[in-house]
Amino acid sequence: MKQQDQFGSLYRPMDDAENRIIYGAREIASDFGDLLDRLEDSREKDLALTRLEEAVMWLTKHVVRHGAPAD
């Protein structure tokens, strides 16, 4: 069931395929974040971490809006 909030955003439960994509992406991002953690601190490292977080956010937003691809 879709629910709309006061800002017009739709909320709906996600199915198993959508959850697998999102949690799979988070796991991959976590592994990449672990690699970043091994590097010395730098602006470049901070930017890489920010972009990694952003990539997961946009992937999640896409899956929520458009669903999982057909197998």
Buried (B, 14 or more C-beta within 10 A) or exposed (E): EEEEEEEEEEEEEBEEBBEEBBEEBBEEBEEBBEEEEEEEEEEEBEEBBEEBEEBBEEBBEEBBEEBBEEE
